[in-house]
Amino acid sequence: MKKTKQQLVLNKGTEKFIFRYESGCEDKLLDALIEQAKDRRTDFDWFDAAVLSFKLTQSLIGQADELLSRNTDAQIHAN
């Protein structure tokens, strides 16, 4: 399976937080969100980490639904 580049973006006031990752490496992204929330040098906080992790979850659910739909369509056409 080919790994594709993904990104999550959070605009917060005048700041923009961009997290880029490869599909399949979502665990590393979550680790990065935690580290960023712990870092007191930025305005990125735990709420921001929660928002982006929710967006990540929604994206993964959408991708899973798309794969299931494709597999179902392929089975219908094969029969």
RAFEN-V109964 format. One record per residue. OMEGA is omega in degrees with one decimal (* if undefined). BURIAL is I if it has 16 or more other C-alpha atoms within 10 Angstrom, else O. D_CENTER is the distance of its C-alpha to the mean C-alpha in whole Angstrom. Layout:
OMEGA;BURIAL;D_CENTER / OMEGA;BURIAL;D_CENTER
This chain:
-178.3;O;18 / 177.1;O;17 / 179.3;O;14 / 178.1;O;12 / 178.5;O;11 / 172.1;O;7 / 172.2;O;7 / -177.8;O;6 / 174.8;O;10 / 173.1;O;12 / -178.5;O;15 / -176.5;O;18 / 179.7;O;21 / -178.9;O;22 / 175.6;O;19 / 178.1;O;16 / -179.0;O;13 / 178.3;O;11 / 179.0;O;9 / -177.9;O;9 / 175.6;I;8 / 176.2;O;10 / -175.1;I;8 / -179.6;O;10 / -177.5;O;9 / 178.2;I;6 / 177.6;O;10 / 176.4;O;11 / 178.8;I;8 / 175.7;I;9 / 179.7;O;12 / 177.6;O;12 / 179.0;I;11 / 179.8;I;14 / 179.6;O;16 / 179.6;I;15 / 178.8;I;16 / -175.1;O;19 / -177.0;O;20 / 179.6;O;23 / 179.1;O;23 / 177.0;O;21 / 177.6;O;20 / -175.5;I;17 / -177.0;I;17 / 176.5;O;16 / 178.1;O;16 / 177.8;I;13 / 179.2;I;11 / 179.6;O;11 / -178.7;O;10 / 177.2;I;7 / 175.0;I;7 / 177.7;O;8 / 177.3;O;6 / 179.2;I;3 / 178.8;O;6 / 179.0;O;8 / 179.7;O;6 / 176.9;O;7 / 177.8;O;10 / 178.6;O;11 / 179.2;O;11 / 177.4;O;13 / 179.5;O;15 / 178.2;O;16 / 178.7;O;17 / 179.3;O;19 / 178.6;O;20 / 179.7;O;21 / 178.5;O;23 / 178.2;O;25 / -179.9;O;26 / 178.4;O;27 / 179.4;O;29 / -178.3;O;31 / 179.9;O;32 / -177.5;O;33 / *;O;35
